[in-house]
Amino acid sequence: NSTNWVDFNVEQAVAILSSEPGIENVTVEKKFPDKIFINIKERVPVAITFVMDEGISTPLEIDDDGVLFPVKNNASINTNQTPIISGLQVEHMAGGMRIPSKYKPLMEQIKKISESGKNYFAGISEICILSKDTGSYELALIPSQSKIKVLTDRSLNEESLKYMMVVLDILKDLETEVSEVDLRYGSISCK
């Protein structure tokens, strides 16, 4: 609310802009005689999750550092490049809140797969996090072109996704009534 350049408070401007969950980094500079430069680096989403808030399901984006932030434009959500994650232990949304740190490696793995240039997430409609009693977790991948749920361990990489696609193609050719494939322990088991 400054009326002139001299009264403009750079630290206050940085604090206000930094409080926005979708902003990763901000710098503000005053240049004499009458210029103010603001440089904003926005958070880049690697995944999307949904949180129930007052009975309404709200989509939130997650960056590779595990920070939750609101979706800028619901129409711009592209689940072919940004996978949907379910099963995260998020009770309610507070601006800039982080997901539990044990899920950060998963977000880093998703980012690495996304940066590979191949569109692996077009074949996956959802990544479900299955919490274990030990405090750890495993993953259930829901393919977009199949009714078969794929159980896997916590390591998500290009090789495991290729392996999953090959197994699903083989099962499709066999025309069997499989509802679940387990790839967790180095072998394939079907249910």
Secondary structure, DSSP 8 states (H G I E B T S, - for coil): --SSTTT--HHHHHHHHHTSTTEEEEEEEEETTTEEEEEEEE---SEEEEEEETTEEEEEEE-TT-BEEE-S-GGG--TTTS-BEE-----S--TT-B--GGGHHHHHHHHHHHTTSS-GGGGEEEEEEEE-TTS-EEEEEEETT-S-EEEE-S---HHHHHHHHHHHHHHHHHT----EEE-TTSS-EE-
